[in-house]
Amino acid sequence: MGVWRGLAGMCICVDCRWVDRCQAYHAVERQHAVPHLCAHPDIQPDQPRIHVQVLDLPDGAVGVEWDVRACASFLVDPGRWQRLRPGEPLPV
Ligand code: SF4
């Protein structure tokens, strides 16, 4: 199976069937300090490619952005994250 690649600047996990069971996405949530979709994810994805970007923030602060940009385990399920968190803004 090939590695699915998303658009530049987008985390593909928000449209993935496994987002609430995935150990890689769980790590991304931890890096972003956001609530986990699942406390104990049981799926270890194949070849997730995590893009790490250092951002300049106001007042000289520095932020780090983590996004999964490609993954061989990706299974398309459009809007899955949003259905799990209705009404909340999509993580970017
Ligand atoms: S795309 Fe890969 S890393 Fe992201 S939720 Fe799906 S299986 Fe996990």
py3Dmol code that shows the C-alpha trace and the ligand (Angstrom):
import py3Dmol

protein = """\
ATOM      1  CA  MET A   1       0.000   0.000   0.000  1.00  0.00           C
ATOM      2  CA  GLY A   2       1.270   3.492  -0.834  1.00  0.00           C
ATOM      3  CA  VAL A   3       1.621   6.363   1.581  1.00  0.00           C
ATOM      4  CA  TRP A   4      -1.357   8.702   1.307  1.00  0.00           C
ATOM      5  CA  ARG A   5      -0.343  12.367   1.116  1.00  0.00           C
ATOM      6  CA  GLY A   6      -2.551  15.305   1.970  1.00  0.00           C
ATOM      7  CA  LEU A   7      -2.459  18.924   0.931  1.00  0.00           C
ATOM      8  CA  ALA A   8       0.396  21.051   2.213  1.00  0.00           C
ATOM      9  CA  GLY A   9      -0.442  22.620   5.556  1.00  0.00           C
ATOM     10  CA  MET A  10      -3.219  20.190   6.449  1.00  0.00           C
ATOM     11  CA  CYS A  11      -3.198  17.385   9.018  1.00  0.00           C
ATOM     12  CA  ILE A  12      -4.769  14.463   7.152  1.00  0.00           C
ATOM     13  CA  CYS A  13      -5.918  12.753  10.357  1.00  0.00           C
ATOM     14  CA  VAL A  14      -9.082  14.856  10.683  1.00  0.00           C
ATOM     15  CA  ASP A  15     -10.500  12.950   7.693  1.00  0.00           C
ATOM     16  CA  CYS A  16      -9.190   9.505   8.693  1.00  0.00           C
ATOM     17  CA  ARG A  17     -11.321   6.622   9.953  1.00  0.00           C
ATOM     18  CA  TRP A  18      -8.753   5.839  12.667  1.00  0.00           C
ATOM     19  CA  VAL A  19      -8.304   9.317  14.173  1.00  0.00           C
ATOM     20  CA  ASP A  20      -9.876   8.420  17.524  1.00  0.00           C
ATOM     21  CA  ARG A  21      -7.942   5.140  17.831  1.00  0.00           C
ATOM     22  CA  CYS A  22      -4.551   6.174  16.468  1.00  0.00           C
ATOM     23  CA  GLN A  23      -1.373   6.346  18.552  1.00  0.00           C
ATOM     24  CA  ALA A  24       0.296   8.844  16.188  1.00  0.00           C
ATOM     25  CA  TYR A  25      -2.626  11.248  16.326  1.00  0.00           C
ATOM     26  CA  HIS A  26      -2.654  10.835  20.108  1.00  0.00           C
ATOM     27  CA  ALA A  27       0.965  12.060  20.115  1.00  0.00           C
ATOM     28  CA  VAL A  28       0.021  15.043  17.929  1.00  0.00           C
ATOM     29  CA  GLU A  29      -2.758  15.931  20.383  1.00  0.00           C
ATOM     30  CA  ARG A  30      -0.262  15.771  23.227  1.00  0.00           C
ATOM     31  CA  GLN A  31       2.146  18.097  21.399  1.00  0.00           C
ATOM     32  CA  HIS A  32      -0.687  20.570  20.789  1.00  0.00           C
ATOM     33  CA  ALA A  33      -1.829  20.270  24.435  1.00  0.00           C
ATOM     34  CA  VAL A  34      -5.422  19.580  23.352  1.00  0.00           C
ATOM     35  CA  PRO A  35      -7.840  17.034  24.849  1.00  0.00           C
ATOM     36  CA  HIS A  36      -7.449  13.491  23.548  1.00  0.00           C
ATOM     37  CA  LEU A  37     -10.221  11.896  21.499  1.00  0.00           C
ATOM     38  CA  CYS A  38      -9.327   8.620  23.214  1.00  0.00           C
ATOM     39  CA  ALA A  39      -7.349   7.871  26.361  1.00  0.00           C
ATOM     40  CA  HIS A  40      -5.922   4.562  25.138  1.00  0.00           C
ATOM     41  CA  PRO A  41      -5.536   4.444  21.339  1.00  0.00           C
ATOM     42  CA  ASP A  42      -5.091   0.891  20.056  1.00  0.00           C
ATOM     43  CA  ILE A  43      -3.944   1.426  16.459  1.00  0.00           C
ATOM     44  CA  GLN A  44      -0.302   1.841  15.520  1.00  0.00           C
ATOM     45  CA  PRO A  45      -0.275   3.426  12.048  1.00  0.00           C
ATOM     46  CA  ASP A  46       2.062   2.399   9.259  1.00  0.00           C
ATOM     47  CA  GLN A  47       4.609   5.024   8.166  1.00  0.00           C
ATOM     48  CA  PRO A  48       3.009   8.212   9.514  1.00  0.00           C
ATOM     49  CA  ARG A  49       5.036  11.228   8.365  1.00  0.00           C
ATOM     50  CA  ILE A  50       4.821  13.972  10.946  1.00  0.00           C
ATOM     51  CA  HIS A  51       5.694  17.473   9.734  1.00  0.00           C
ATOM     52  CA  VAL A  52       7.121  19.690  12.457  1.00  0.00           C
ATOM     53  CA  GLN A  53       7.199  23.448  11.901  1.00  0.00           C
ATOM     54  CA  VAL A  54       8.688  26.072  14.209  1.00  0.00           C
ATOM     55  CA  LEU A  55       6.578  29.244  14.291  1.00  0.00           C
ATOM     56  CA  ASP A  56       7.475  32.767  15.371  1.00  0.00           C
ATOM     57  CA  LEU A  57       4.793  34.067  17.738  1.00  0.00           C
ATOM     58  CA  PRO A  58       4.163  37.586  19.039  1.00  0.00           C
ATOM     59  CA  ASP A  59       6.490  38.969  21.712  1.00  0.00           C
ATOM     60  CA  GLY A  60       9.404  36.811  20.624  1.00  0.00           C
ATOM     61  CA  ALA A  61       7.760  33.531  21.602  1.00  0.00           C
ATOM     62  CA  VAL A  62       8.219  30.378  19.555  1.00  0.00           C
ATOM     63  CA  GLY A  63       5.577  27.732  18.833  1.00  0.00           C
ATOM     64  CA  VAL A  64       5.832  24.292  17.286  1.00  0.00           C
ATOM     65  CA  GLU A  65       3.200  22.947  14.900  1.00  0.00           C
ATOM     66  CA  TRP A  66       2.850  19.164  14.424  1.00  0.00           C
ATOM     67  CA  ASP A  67       0.867  17.727  11.512  1.00  0.00           C
ATOM     68  CA  VAL A  68       0.613  14.289   9.944  1.00  0.00           C
ATOM     69  CA  ARG A  69       1.094  14.938   6.221  1.00  0.00           C
ATOM     70  CA  ALA A  70       1.266  11.359   4.922  1.00  0.00           C
ATOM     71  CA  CYS A  71       0.413   7.896   6.225  1.00  0.00           C
ATOM     72  CA  ALA A  72       0.109   4.393   4.765  1.00  0.00           C
ATOM     73  CA  SER A  73      -2.721   3.549   7.186  1.00  0.00           C
ATOM     74  CA  PHE A  74      -4.898   6.508   6.153  1.00  0.00           C
ATOM     75  CA  LEU A  75      -8.485   5.397   5.464  1.00  0.00           C
ATOM     76  CA  VAL A  76     -10.587   8.228   4.133  1.00  0.00           C
ATOM     77  CA  ASP A  77     -13.620   9.151   6.239  1.00  0.00           C
ATOM     78  CA  PRO A  78     -14.388  12.790   5.461  1.00  0.00           C
ATOM     79  CA  GLY A  79     -15.267  14.862   8.520  1.00  0.00           C
ATOM     80  CA  ARG A  80     -14.641  12.114  11.085  1.00  0.00           C
ATOM     81  CA  TRP A  81     -12.890  14.397  13.605  1.00  0.00           C
ATOM     82  CA  GLN A  82     -15.671  16.982  13.270  1.00  0.00           C
ATOM     83  CA  ARG A  83     -18.374  14.367  13.889  1.00  0.00           C
ATOM     84  CA  LEU A  84     -16.542  13.320  17.056  1.00  0.00           C
ATOM     85  CA  ARG A  85     -16.293  16.960  18.223  1.00  0.00           C
ATOM     86  CA  PRO A  86     -19.444  18.614  16.812  1.00  0.00           C
ATOM     87  CA  GLY A  87     -19.375  22.394  16.890  1.00  0.00           C
ATOM     88  CA  GLU A  88     -15.691  22.657  17.806  1.00  0.00           C
ATOM     89  CA  PRO A  89     -13.194  24.352  15.486  1.00  0.00           C
ATOM     90  CA  LEU A  90     -11.050  21.975  13.482  1.00  0.00           C
ATOM     91  CA  PRO A  91      -7.495  21.605  14.823  1.00  0.00           C
ATOM     92  CA  VAL A  92      -4.996  23.285  12.523  1.00  0.00           C
TER      93      VAL A  92
END
"""
ligand_1 = """\
8
SF4
S -3.793 9.254 8.869
Fe -2.426 7.753 9.876
S -1.606 8.881 11.629
Fe -3.454 9.985 10.976
S -5.171 9.142 12.162
Fe -5.044 8.003 10.233
S -3.835 6.211 10.725
Fe -3.405 7.741 12.313
"""
view = py3Dmol.view(width=600, height=400)
view.addModel(protein, "pdb")
view.setStyle({"model": 0}, {"cartoon": {"style": "trace"}})
view.addModel(ligand_1, "xyz")
view.setStyle({"model": 1}, {"stick": {}})
view.zoomTo()
view.show()
